[in-house]
Amino acid sequence: MILRALMVAALSLTLIANADAETKGPNGGIVVKAEDHPVEFVFRDQEIVFYVGELAAPLGPKARVVFSSVFDGHNLQARFVTP
């Protein structure tokens, strides 16, 4: 579950730069469409979660996902490879 959430966050951060109009999502967050994918940004207290919908296919073995973020002077980057 954690790996999935982090993969979603990584993909979301990449797509959100080119996102369209905002709406409210099923998880209570802000949803934008990025390249025809709904991306929902949810934050509660000190936790951030991204949900990405409408993937054309499940992530296959050895799929690579990169999470990258900059906030409060911290540069965060994490790389994941699916089993």
N, C-alpha and C positions, 0 to 999 in steps of 0.2 A: 504494500500500500504506500509506504513512504517512497519507494523508488518510483512508483507511478506518479505520485504527487510532484516529485522533483522533476520528472521528465516533462510533465505537463507544464510546470513552471518554466522550464528551460525553453520549450517550444513557444510558450505564450510570450515570454519576454522578447523573443526574436520576431514574432508576428505583430506584436502590439504597436510597433512603430508605424506600420502601414494600415492601421485600423480605421474603420469607418465609424458611424454614429453609435452612441452608447444607449443601452437599454438595461433593465434590471433582470438578473438571471435567477434560475431556480434555486440557487444556493444563497441568494440574498446579495450577491455581488453585482458589480458593473460588468455588462457584457458588451463587447465590441466585435465586429466581424473583421477578420483579417484574412485576406485571400480566400474568402468564402467559408472560413472556419470560425464558429463562435468561440470566443475566448472570454472566460469569466474570471474576474479578479475579485477575490474575497479576502478581507482582512479582519481579524478579530484580535484585540489586545496586541500581543507580540508575535502573531502567526500570520503568514501570508500563504494563500493557496490559489493556484491557477487551475482552471478546468478548460480543456480544449475538446471541442466536439467535432463530429463529422469527419473523422479520419477515413481516408479511402480504404484502408486495410489495417489490420492490427500491426503493431510494430513487430518486425521479424527478428530472428536471432541475429545478434551482433549489430543491431541498430545502434547508432551513436546519437546521444542527446547531450547538448551542452547548455548549462545554465550560466548566465552571466548577468551581473547586476552591479550597480554603483549607487550607494546611498550612505549618508552620514560619514563621508570620507573613506568608506571601505569599498574595495574592489573585490567582489566575490565571483569566483568561477569554479564550477564543478562539472566534471565530465562523467558520463555514464555509458556503459555498453550493456545492452540487454543480453540475458543468458541465452 
